[in-house]
Amino acid sequence: MKKNVSSLVLALTFGLTALANPVEGEKKEVKTDASTVTWKAYKVTGSHTGTVDLKSGALLFDDNGKLSGGEFEVDMTSLVSTDLEGEYKGKLEGHLKSDDFFGVATHPTSKLIFTNVKASGKNSFEVTGDLTIKGITKPVTFDVSIYGSKATATMKVDRAQYDVRYGSGSFFENLGDKTIYDEFDMVVDLEF
């Protein structure tokens, strides 16, 4: 009798868990070593470019093979500049990793979780997601294109929303040509 009751409890538990967390479609893990995240930031006197590594990521597809979700984690400690060399490269990277910008000692990762996906074309999707930088989560909307086992996304990120203040005209006045614009661009190329 005890065995039957235990079996019934286990069956109910797993059955209810399956109902609460239905598995639909397919989850495709991103190949982090073959994927790239490129950034470009702008200031009055020019711009800087660089990369940051994906720590993990996955795209979710519905039963019809259409994008339905995704979740990514970025290794902020891997932030590098690709437009400078030598001493200036090291100084910029150190400054970007400091508390003036992304505070990677305290916040070593950033995350993006898709919250809504709408088809906008045959292989194109408009995605809304929750982006977390420096422990602050804000919604972002961007476009994703998928071709076979590759995906590309482009987005603008407003650093002021994540308390990244250094050189920002949103927080400081009279910066003149020392102003660094709040929005920066990200281009993400994924393989899965």
Secondary structure by P-SEA (a helix, b strand, c coil): caaaaaaaaaaaaaaaaaaacccccbbbbcccccbbbbbbbbcccccccbbbbbccbbbbbcccccccccccccccccccccccccaaaaaaaaaaaccccccccccccccccccbbbbccccccbbbbbbbcccbbbbbbbbbbbcccbbbbbbcccccccccccccccccccccccccccbbbbbbbbcc
